Amino acid sequence: MINFGIVLLVFVLMEGFTWIIHKYVMHGFMWRWHADHHDPRHEHRLEKNDYFFVVFAIPAIILLYIGSTQGYNITFFIGLGIALYGMAYFFVHDIFIHQRVPFLKNTKNPYLKAIRRAHKQHHKHINKEDGECFGFLWVPVQYFKMYFHKK
């Protein structure tokens, strides 16, 4: 049970970590990798922004490996929480929101509609400055209100 709690805690903490990385690293000194993600004019199937997926997967892989060689200790479950968050990020951000694979295009789920709307608001800004909605699974409450209280 404690291992499940560790995985859940790490998953939740990753949302805050991702917000900070997105705002201060991706929209900061690593904008050169993230810029093409905000430019709808590019014609490449892959983006430089995809490098982040590889970079962020490395700590999870290392922790999973080390933890598995030491009897599946806390290191393994921290890595598992990071890996599960990374998978959620991929499915929600790349597949659902950006439709890299057409899936749930016409959802009626208010939570999914809220996070999609907030992310589109984020992409309204094509420069690294003046960004908003840096969260991923948790977005400003106003977006949830738009869809959960809709009649």
CNS distance restraints for C-alpha pairs under 8 A (distance, minus, plus):
assign (resid   1 and name CA) (resid   5 and name CA) 6.42 0.50 0.50
assign (resid   2 and name CA) (resid   6 and name CA) 6.22 0.50 0.50
assign (resid   3 and name CA) (resid   7 and name CA) 6.28 0.50 0.50
assign (resid   3 and name CA) (resid  74 and name CA) 7.30 0.50 0.50
assign (resid   3 and name CA) (resid  77 and name CA) 6.29 0.50 0.50
assign (resid   4 and name CA) (resid   8 and name CA) 6.11 0.50 0.50
assign (resid   4 and name CA) (resid  77 and name CA) 7.92 0.50 0.50
assign (resid   5 and name CA) (resid   9 and name CA) 5.92 0.50 0.50
assign (resid   6 and name CA) (resid  10 and name CA) 6.08 0.50 0.50
assign (resid   6 and name CA) (resid  74 and name CA) 7.70 0.50 0.50
assign (resid   6 and name CA) (resid  77 and name CA) 6.36 0.50 0.50
assign (resid   6 and name CA) (resid  78 and name CA) 6.54 0.50 0.50
assign (resid   6 and name CA) (resid  81 and name CA) 7.44 0.50 0.50
assign (resid   7 and name CA) (resid  11 and name CA) 6.08 0.50 0.50
assign (resid   7 and name CA) (resid  77 and name CA) 5.56 0.50 0.50
assign (resid   7 and name CA) (resid  78 and name CA) 5.98 0.50 0.50
assign (resid   7 and name CA) (resid  80 and name CA) 6.31 0.50 0.50
assign (resid   7 and name CA) (resid  81 and name CA) 4.29 0.50 0.50
assign (resid   7 and name CA) (resid  82 and name CA) 7.94 0.50 0.50
assign (resid   8 and name CA) (resid  12 and name CA) 6.24 0.50 0.50
assign (resid   8 and name CA) (resid  81 and name CA) 6.51 0.50 0.50
assign (resid   9 and name CA) (resid  13 and name CA) 6.08 0.50 0.50
assign (resid   9 and name CA) (resid  81 and name CA) 7.69 0.50 0.50
assign (resid  10 and name CA) (resid  14 and name CA) 5.98 0.50 0.50
assign (resid  10 and name CA) (resid  78 and name CA) 6.20 0.50 0.50
assign (resid  10 and name CA) (resid  81 and name CA) 5.12 0.50 0.50
assign (resid  10 and name CA) (resid  82 and name CA) 6.49 0.50 0.50
assign (resid  11 and name CA) (resid  15 and name CA) 7.03 0.50 0.50
assign (resid  11 and name CA) (resid  81 and name CA) 4.93 0.50 0.50
assign (resid  11 and name CA) (resid  82 and name CA) 6.14 0.50 0.50
assign (resid  11 and name CA) (resid  84 and name CA) 7.07 0.50 0.50
assign (resid  11 and name CA) (resid  85 and name CA) 5.49 0.50 0.50
assign (resid  12 and name CA) (resid  16 and name CA) 7.42 0.50 0.50
assign (resid  13 and name CA) (resid  17 and name CA) 6.29 0.50 0.50
assign (resid  14 and name CA) (resid  18 and name CA) 5.77 0.50 0.50
assign (resid  14 and name CA) (resid  82 and name CA) 6.87 0.50 0.50
assign (resid  14 and name CA) (resid  85 and name CA) 6.84 0.50 0.50
assign (resid  15 and name CA) (resid  19 and name CA) 6.20 0.50 0.50
assign (resid  15 and name CA) (resid 135 and name CA) 6.95 0.50 0.50
assign (resid  15 and name CA) (resid 136 and name CA) 6.84 0.50 0.50
assign (resid  15 and name CA) (resid 137 and name CA) 6.93 0.50 0.50
assign (resid  15 and name CA) (resid 138 and name CA) 7.49 0.50 0.50
assign (resid  16 and name CA) (resid  20 and name CA) 6.37 0.50 0.50
assign (resid  16 and name CA) (resid 135 and name CA) 7.68 0.50 0.50
assign (resid  17 and name CA) (resid  21 and name CA) 6.16 0.50 0.50
assign (resid  18 and name CA) (resid  22 and name CA) 5.81 0.50 0.50
assign (resid  18 and name CA) (resid 135 and name CA) 7.17 0.50 0.50
assign (resid  18 and name CA) (resid 136 and name CA) 7.72 0.50 0.50
assign (resid  19 and name CA) (resid  23 and name CA) 6.08 0.50 0.50
assign (resid  19 and name CA) (resid 134 and name CA) 5.32 0.50 0.50
assign (resid  19 and name CA) (resid 135 and name CA) 5.02 0.50 0.50
assign (resid  19 and name CA) (resid 136 and name CA) 7.38 0.50 0.50
assign (resid  20 and name CA) (resid  24 and name CA) 5.81 0.50 0.50
assign (resid  20 and name CA) (resid  25 and name CA) 7.53 0.50 0.50
assign (resid  21 and name CA) (resid  25 and name CA) 4.93 0.50 0.50
assign (resid  21 and name CA) (resid  26 and name CA) 6.27 0.50 0.50
assign (resid  22 and name CA) (resid  26 and name CA) 4.84 0.50 0.50
assign (resid  22 and name CA) (resid  27 and name CA) 6.22 0.50 0.50
assign (resid  22 and name CA) (resid 134 and name CA) 6.13 0.50 0.50
assign (resid  23 and name CA) (resid  27 and name CA) 5.27 0.50 0.50
assign (resid  23 and name CA) (resid  28 and name CA) 7.02 0.50 0.50
assign (resid  23 and name CA) (resid 131 and name CA) 7.85 0.50 0.50
assign (resid  23 and name CA) (resid 134 and name CA) 6.11 0.50 0.50
assign (resid  24 and name CA) (resid  28 and name CA) 4.96 0.50 0.50
assign (resid  24 and name CA) (resid  29 and name CA) 7.66 0.50 0.50
assign (resid  25 and name CA) (resid  29 and name CA) 5.67 0.50 0.50
assign (resid  25 and name CA) (resid  30 and name CA) 5.52 0.50 0.50
assign (resid  25 and name CA) (resid  31 and name CA) 7.35 0.50 0.50
assign (resid  26 and name CA) (resid  30 and name CA) 4.92 0.50 0.50
assign (resid  26 and name CA) (resid  31 and name CA) 5.14 0.50 0.50
assign (resid  26 and name CA) (resid  33 and name CA) 7.42 0.50 0.50
assign (resid  26 and name CA) (resid  34 and name CA) 5.79 0.50 0.50
assign (resid  27 and name CA) (resid  31 and name CA) 5.08 0.50 0.50
assign (resid  27 and name CA) (resid  34 and name CA) 7.18 0.50 0.50
assign (resid  27 and name CA) (resid 128 and name CA) 4.89 0.50 0.50
assign (resid  27 and name CA) (resid 129 and name CA) 7.25 0.50 0.50
assign (resid  28 and name CA) (resid 128 and name CA) 7.00 0.50 0.50
assign (resid  30 and name CA) (resid  34 and name CA) 6.76 0.50 0.50
assign (resid  31 and name CA) (resid  35 and name CA) 5.51 0.50 0.50
assign (resid  31 and name CA) (resid 128 and name CA) 6.71 0.50 0.50
assign (resid  32 and name CA) (resid  36 and name CA) 7.89 0.50 0.50
assign (resid  33 and name CA) (resid  48 and name CA) 4.92 0.50 0.50
assign (resid  33 and name CA) (resid  49 and name CA) 4.97 0.50 0.50
assign (resid  33 and name CA) (resid  51 and name CA) 7.35 0.50 0.50
assign (resid  33 and name CA) (resid  52 and name CA) 7.95 0.50 0.50
assign (resid  34 and name CA) (resid  38 and name CA) 7.17 0.50 0.50
assign (resid  34 and name CA) (resid  48 and name CA) 6.61 0.50 0.50
assign (resid  34 and name CA) (resid  49 and name CA) 4.65 0.50 0.50
assign (resid  35 and name CA) (resid  39 and name CA) 6.54 0.50 0.50
assign (resid  35 and name CA) (resid  49 and name CA) 7.46 0.50 0.50
assign (resid  35 and name CA) (resid 126 and name CA) 7.72 0.50 0.50
assign (resid  35 and name CA) (resid 127 and name CA) 7.43 0.50 0.50
assign (resid  35 and name CA) (resid 128 and name CA) 7.52 0.50 0.50
assign (resid  36 and name CA) (resid  40 and name CA) 7.61 0.50 0.50
assign (resid  36 and name CA) (resid  42 and name CA) 6.98 0.50 0.50
assign (resid  36 and name CA) (resid  47 and name CA) 6.32 0.50 0.50
assign (resid  36 and name CA) (resid  48 and name CA) 6.67 0.50 0.50
assign (resid  36 and name CA) (resid  49 and name CA) 6.83 0.50 0.50
assign (resid  37 and name CA) (resid  47 and name CA) 6.59 0.50 0.50
assign (resid  37 and name CA) (resid  48 and name CA) 7.75 0.50 0.50
assign (resid  37 and name CA) (resid  49 and name CA) 6.03 0.50 0.50
assign (resid  38 and name CA) (resid 123 and name CA) 5.91 0.50 0.50
assign (resid  38 and name CA) (resid 125 and name CA) 7.48 0.50 0.50
assign (resid  38 and name CA) (resid 126 and name CA) 5.19 0.50 0.50
assign (resid  38 and name CA) (resid 127 and name CA) 7.50 0.50 0.50
assign (resid  39 and name CA) (resid 126 and name CA) 6.37 0.50 0.50
assign (resid  46 and name CA) (resid  50 and name CA) 6.75 0.50 0.50
assign (resid  47 and name CA) (resid  51 and name CA) 7.83 0.50 0.50
assign (resid  49 and name CA) (resid  53 and name CA) 7.77 0.50 0.50
assign (resid  50 and name CA) (resid  54 and name CA) 7.07 0.50 0.50
assign (resid  51 and name CA) (resid  55 and name CA) 6.27 0.50 0.50
assign (resid  52 and name CA) (resid  56 and name CA) 5.90 0.50 0.50
assign (resid  53 and name CA) (resid  57 and name CA) 6.08 0.50 0.50
assign (resid  53 and name CA) (resid  86 and name CA) 7.85 0.50 0.50
assign (resid  54 and name CA) (resid  58 and name CA) 6.51 0.50 0.50
assign (resid  55 and name CA) (resid  59 and name CA) 7.89 0.50 0.50
assign (resid  56 and name CA) (resid  60 and name CA) 7.40 0.50 0.50
assign (resid  56 and name CA) (resid  86 and name CA) 7.85 0.50 0.50
assign (resid  57 and name CA) (resid  61 and name CA) 6.19 0.50 0.50
assign (resid  57 and name CA) (resid  83 and name CA) 6.98 0.50 0.50
assign (resid  57 and name CA) (resid  86 and name CA) 7.23 0.50 0.50
assign (resid  58 and name CA) (resid  62 and name CA) 6.14 0.50 0.50
assign (resid  59 and name CA) (resid  63 and name CA) 6.05 0.50 0.50
assign (resid  59 and name CA) (resid  79 and name CA) 7.29 0.50 0.50
assign (resid  60 and name CA) (resid  64 and name CA) 5.99 0.50 0.50
assign (resid  60 and name CA) (resid  78 and name CA) 7.85 0.50 0.50
assign (resid  60 and name CA) (resid  79 and name CA) 4.43 0.50 0.50
assign (resid  60 and name CA) (resid  80 and name CA) 6.87 0.50 0.50
assign (resid  60 and name CA) (resid  82 and name CA) 5.68 0.50 0.50
assign (resid  60 and name CA) (resid  83 and name CA) 5.56 0.50 0.50
assign (resid  61 and name CA) (resid  65 and name CA) 6.04 0.50 0.50
assign (resid  61 and name CA) (resid  79 and name CA) 6.83 0.50 0.50
assign (resid  61 and name CA) (resid  83 and name CA) 7.71 0.50 0.50
assign (resid  62 and name CA) (resid  66 and name CA) 6.08 0.50 0.50
assign (resid  62 and name CA) (resid  79 and name CA) 7.61 0.50 0.50
assign (resid  63 and name CA) (resid  67 and name CA) 5.83 0.50 0.50
assign (resid  63 and name CA) (resid  75 and name CA) 5.60 0.50 0.50
assign (resid  63 and name CA) (resid  76 and name CA) 5.66 0.50 0.50
assign (resid  63 and name CA) (resid  78 and name CA) 7.08 0.50 0.50
assign (resid  63 and name CA) (resid  79 and name CA) 4.78 0.50 0.50
assign (resid  64 and name CA) (resid  68 and name CA) 5.96 0.50 0.50
assign (resid  64 and name CA) (resid  75 and name CA) 6.86 0.50 0.50
assign (resid  64 and name CA) (resid  76 and name CA) 4.53 0.50 0.50
assign (resid  64 and name CA) (resid  77 and name CA) 7.37 0.50 0.50
assign (resid  64 and name CA) (resid  78 and name CA) 7.85 0.50 0.50
assign (resid  64 and name CA) (resid  79 and name CA) 4.96 0.50 0.50
assign (resid  64 and name CA) (resid  80 and name CA) 6.48 0.50 0.50
assign (resid  65 and name CA) (resid  69 and name CA) 6.32 0.50 0.50
assign (resid  65 and name CA) (resid  76 and name CA) 7.19 0.50 0.50
assign (resid  66 and name CA) (resid  70 and name CA) 6.39 0.50 0.50
assign (resid  66 and name CA) (resid  75 and name CA) 6.96 0.50 0.50
assign (resid  66 and name CA) (resid  76 and name CA) 6.88 0.50 0.50
assign (resid  67 and name CA) (resid  71 and name CA) 6.59 0.50 0.50
assign (resid  67 and name CA) (resid  72 and name CA) 4.90 0.50 0.50
assign (resid  67 and name CA) (resid  73 and name CA) 5.39 0.50 0.50
assign (resid  67 and name CA) (resid  74 and name CA) 6.89 0.50 0.50
assign (resid  67 and name CA) (resid  75 and name CA) 4.73 0.50 0.50
assign (resid  67 and name CA) (resid  76 and name CA) 3.85 0.50 0.50
assign (resid  67 and name CA) (resid  77 and name CA) 7.56 0.50 0.50
assign (resid  67 and name CA) (resid  79 and name CA) 7.99 0.50 0.50
assign (resid  68 and name CA) (resid  72 and name CA) 4.60 0.50 0.50
assign (resid  68 and name CA) (resid  73 and name CA) 7.31 0.50 0.50
assign (resid  68 and name CA) (resid  76 and name CA) 5.98 0.50 0.50
assign (resid  72 and name CA) (resid  76 and name CA) 5.42 0.50 0.50
assign (resid  72 and name CA) (resid  77 and name CA) 7.48 0.50 0.50
assign (resid  73 and name CA) (resid  77 and name CA) 7.01 0.50 0.50
assign (resid  74 and name CA) (resid  78 and name CA) 6.19 0.50 0.50
assign (resid  75 and name CA) (resid  79 and name CA) 6.24 0.50 0.50
assign (resid  76 and name CA) (resid  80 and name CA) 6.11 0.50 0.50
assign (resid  77 and name CA) (resid  81 and name CA) 6.15 0.50 0.50
assign (resid  78 and name CA) (resid  82 and name CA) 6.39 0.50 0.50
assign (resid  79 and name CA) (resid  83 and name CA) 6.03 0.50 0.50
assign (resid  80 and name CA) (resid  84 and name CA) 6.01 0.50 0.50
assign (resid  81 and name CA) (resid  85 and name CA) 6.18 0.50 0.50
assign (resid  82 and name CA) (resid  86 and name CA) 6.15 0.50 0.50
assign (resid  83 and name CA) (resid  87 and name CA) 6.22 0.50 0.50
assign (resid  84 and name CA) (resid  88 and name CA) 6.15 0.50 0.50
assign (resid  85 and name CA) (resid  89 and name CA) 6.00 0.50 0.50
assign (resid  86 and name CA) (resid  90 and name CA) 6.17 0.50 0.50
assign (resid  87 and name CA) (resid  91 and name CA) 6.21 0.50 0.50
assign (resid  88 and name CA) (resid  92 and name CA) 5.92 0.50 0.50
assign (resid  89 and name CA) (resid  93 and name CA) 5.44 0.50 0.50
assign (resid  89 and name CA) (resid  94 and name CA) 7.46 0.50 0.50
assign (resid  89 and name CA) (resid 136 and name CA) 7.49 0.50 0.50
assign (resid  90 and name CA) (resid  94 and name CA) 5.20 0.50 0.50
assign (resid  90 and name CA) (resid  95 and name CA) 6.72 0.50 0.50
assign (resid  91 and name CA) (resid  95 and name CA) 4.98 0.50 0.50
assign (resid  91 and name CA) (resid  96 and name CA) 6.23 0.50 0.50
assign (resid  92 and name CA) (resid  96 and name CA) 4.80 0.50 0.50
assign (resid  92 and name CA) (resid  97 and name CA) 6.08 0.50 0.50
assign (resid  93 and name CA) (resid  97 and name CA) 5.03 0.50 0.50
assign (resid  93 and name CA) (resid  98 and name CA) 6.25 0.50 0.50
assign (resid  93 and name CA) (resid 136 and name CA) 7.69 0.50 0.50
assign (resid  94 and name CA) (resid  98 and name CA) 5.09 0.50 0.50
assign (resid  94 and name CA) (resid  99 and name CA) 6.34 0.50 0.50
assign (resid  94 and name CA) (resid 100 and name CA) 5.85 0.50 0.50
assign (resid  94 and name CA) (resid 101 and name CA) 7.94 0.50 0.50
assign (resid  95 and name CA) (resid  99 and name CA) 4.71 0.50 0.50
assign (resid  95 and name CA) (resid 100 and name CA) 5.07 0.50 0.50
assign (resid  95 and name CA) (resid 101 and name CA) 5.26 0.50 0.50
assign (resid  95 and name CA) (resid 102 and name CA) 6.99 0.50 0.50
assign (resid  95 and name CA) (resid 103 and name CA) 6.70 0.50 0.50
assign (resid  96 and name CA) (resid 100 and name CA) 7.73 0.50 0.50
assign (resid  96 and name CA) (resid 101 and name CA) 7.69 0.50 0.50
assign (resid  96 and name CA) (resid 102 and name CA) 7.53 0.50 0.50
assign (resid  96 and name CA) (resid 103 and name CA) 6.04 0.50 0.50
assign (resid  96 and name CA) (resid 104 and name CA) 6.36 0.50 0.50
assign (resid  96 and name CA) (resid 105 and name CA) 7.19 0.50 0.50
assign (resid  97 and name CA) (resid 116 and name CA) 5.52 0.50 0.50
assign (resid  97 and name CA) (resid 119 and name CA) 7.63 0.50 0.50
assign (resid  99 and name CA) (resid 103 and name CA) 6.60 0.50 0.50
assign (resid  99 and name CA) (resid 105 and name CA) 7.42 0.50 0.50
assign (resid 107 and name CA) (resid 112 and name CA) 7.39 0.50 0.50
assign (resid 107 and name CA) (resid 113 and name CA) 7.18 0.50 0.50
assign (resid 108 and name CA) (resid 112 and name CA) 7.92 0.50 0.50
assign (resid 108 and name CA) (resid 113 and name CA) 7.08 0.50 0.50
assign (resid 109 and name CA) (resid 113 and name CA) 6.16 0.50 0.50
assign (resid 110 and name CA) (resid 114 and name CA) 6.01 0.50 0.50
assign (resid 110 and name CA) (resid 144 and name CA) 7.24 0.50 0.50
assign (resid 110 and name CA) (resid 147 and name CA) 4.95 0.50 0.50
assign (resid 110 and name CA) (resid 148 and name CA) 5.59 0.50 0.50
assign (resid 111 and name CA) (resid 115 and name CA) 6.39 0.50 0.50
assign (resid 111 and name CA) (resid 144 and name CA) 6.59 0.50 0.50
assign (resid 111 and name CA) (resid 147 and name CA) 7.40 0.50 0.50
assign (resid 111 and name CA) (resid 148 and name CA) 7.52 0.50 0.50
assign (resid 112 and name CA) (resid 116 and name CA) 6.09 0.50 0.50
assign (resid 113 and name CA) (resid 117 and name CA) 6.03 0.50 0.50
assign (resid 113 and name CA) (resid 147 and name CA) 6.99 0.50 0.50
assign (resid 114 and name CA) (resid 118 and name CA) 6.16 0.50 0.50
assign (resid 114 and name CA) (resid 139 and name CA) 7.80 0.50 0.50
assign (resid 114 and name CA) (resid 143 and name CA) 5.00 0.50 0.50
assign (resid 114 and name CA) (resid 144 and name CA) 5.25 0.50 0.50
assign (resid 114 and name CA) (resid 146 and name CA) 7.22 0.50 0.50
assign (resid 114 and name CA) (resid 147 and name CA) 6.33 0.50 0.50
assign (resid 115 and name CA) (resid 119 and name CA) 6.11 0.50 0.50
assign (resid 115 and name CA) (resid 136 and name CA) 7.12 0.50 0.50
assign (resid 115 and name CA) (resid 137 and name CA) 6.78 0.50 0.50
assign (resid 115 and name CA) (resid 138 and name CA) 7.36 0.50 0.50
assign (resid 115 and name CA) (resid 139 and name CA) 6.32 0.50 0.50
assign (resid 115 and name CA) (resid 143 and name CA) 7.26 0.50 0.50
assign (resid 115 and name CA) (resid 144 and name CA) 7.88 0.50 0.50
assign (resid 116 and name CA) (resid 120 and name CA) 6.19 0.50 0.50
assign (resid 117 and name CA) (resid 121 and name CA) 6.22 0.50 0.50
assign (resid 117 and name CA) (resid 143 and name CA) 7.02 0.50 0.50
assign (resid 118 and name CA) (resid 122 and name CA) 6.28 0.50 0.50
assign (resid 118 and name CA) (resid 133 and name CA) 5.99 0.50 0.50
assign (resid 118 and name CA) (resid 139 and name CA) 6.52 0.50 0.50
assign (resid 118 and name CA) (resid 140 and name CA) 7.70 0.50 0.50
assign (resid 118 and name CA) (resid 143 and name CA) 6.35 0.50 0.50
assign (resid 119 and name CA) (resid 123 and name CA) 6.32 0.50 0.50
assign (resid 119 and name CA) (resid 133 and name CA) 6.54 0.50 0.50
assign (resid 119 and name CA) (resid 134 and name CA) 7.88 0.50 0.50
assign (resid 119 and name CA) (resid 136 and name CA) 7.69 0.50 0.50
assign (resid 120 and name CA) (resid 124 and name CA) 6.27 0.50 0.50
assign (resid 121 and name CA) (resid 125 and name CA) 7.65 0.50 0.50
assign (resid 121 and name CA) (resid 132 and name CA) 7.29 0.50 0.50
assign (resid 121 and name CA) (resid 133 and name CA) 7.07 0.50 0.50
assign (resid 122 and name CA) (resid 131 and name CA) 6.19 0.50 0.50
assign (resid 122 and name CA) (resid 132 and name CA) 5.28 0.50 0.50
assign (resid 122 and name CA) (resid 133 and name CA) 5.36 0.50 0.50
assign (resid 122 and name CA) (resid 134 and name CA) 6.96 0.50 0.50
assign (resid 125 and name CA) (resid 129 and name CA) 7.83 0.50 0.50
assign (resid 125 and name CA) (resid 130 and name CA) 7.02 0.50 0.50
assign (resid 125 and name CA) (resid 131 and name CA) 6.07 0.50 0.50
assign (resid 127 and name CA) (resid 131 and name CA) 7.81 0.50 0.50
assign (resid 133 and name CA) (resid 139 and name CA) 6.26 0.50 0.50
assign (resid 133 and name CA) (resid 140 and name CA) 6.90 0.50 0.50
assign (resid 134 and name CA) (resid 139 and name CA) 7.73 0.50 0.50
assign (resid 135 and name CA) (resid 139 and name CA) 5.35 0.50 0.50
assign (resid 139 and name CA) (resid 143 and name CA) 6.99 0.50 0.50
assign (resid 139 and name CA) (resid 144 and name CA) 7.77 0.50 0.50
assign (resid 140 and name CA) (resid 144 and name CA) 7.40 0.50 0.50
assign (resid 141 and name CA) (resid 145 and name CA) 6.23 0.50 0.50
assign (resid 142 and name CA) (resid 146 and name CA) 6.31 0.50 0.50
assign (resid 143 and name CA) (resid 147 and name CA) 6.94 0.50 0.50
assign (resid 144 and name CA) (resid 148 and name CA) 5.82 0.50 0.50
assign (resid 145 and name CA) (resid 149 and name CA) 5.62 0.50 0.50
assign (resid 145 and name CA) (resid 150 and name CA) 7.76 0.50 0.50
assign (resid 146 and name CA) (resid 150 and name CA) 6.31 0.50 0.50
